């Protein structure tokens, strides 16, 4: 398994997104996914206090047990947990981290991320509180999520020699290319920040499970909620072309999704979620494909229809 850097942390280029734990799968199923990830030499585990209303952290801490030191542990804070429990104020941050440490059964968080900007709290105040956590040893590095270029710049200017964000976690995939278009990727590269793409498989579009002309499975994410907005005829037609392109090179569309993200220099780790061990194994194998400039141009042509 290859590795890349997030600040001082060295992480596997395939990570495990733990958003399914406590929401889509129970503690036993979560433990099987975690075991498969460790067996596949995945070392970067990303969760959040909000996932499963705390259960994701709880399931992860329980399943890791004595293996805690084998992995790089990332979690997030700032989104609403209970009424009044949210934000990035200096008063709330100590409460939030103590709850996460307790659920994760650990004495430190390797990467502690602000889940979203808090318009009610000056970023300078947030950074002072996070700097105190770093100095106390409870946190090794800090990061942010869902930040724009102006917000990244404001945070960098406010750090003033204390702890500063070393990573940005925003949505990014072949079907959601805002970080390219809004300048966040370029800003990360210019500042030496790691970029962590979430929803790298475009909510399942890029798994190869859902094919054009096939009925979407009843009860699946693709068939319910926001699924119909993602699994459109046009998107499924594009996926068919991507599958054909990948298979012509003896790869899967899943391999293509990972390889395309990792072709972007600031991307440190692709944190795909999983609900079954076999999904982890497929994700871990996906990094063996290095795309050429010709490959990238061909993929762009498929995506734009040119």
Secondary structure, DSSP 4 states (H G I P E B T S, - for coil): --EEEETTEEEESEEEE-TTBTTTB-HHHHHHHHHHHHHTT--EEE--TTGGGGHHHHHHHHHHGGGGGGSEEEEEE-S-SSTT--S--HHHHHHHHHHHHHHHT-S-EEEEEESS--TTS-HHHHHHHHHHHHHHTSEEEEEEES--HHHHHHHHHH-TTS--EEEEEEE-BTTB-HHHHSSHHHHHHHHT-EEEEESTTGGGGGGS-S-TTSPPPTTSTTTSTTHHHHS-HHHHHHHHHHHHHHHTTT--HHHHHHHHHHTSTTEEEEEEE-SSHHHHHHHHHGGG----HHHHHHHHHHHHT-
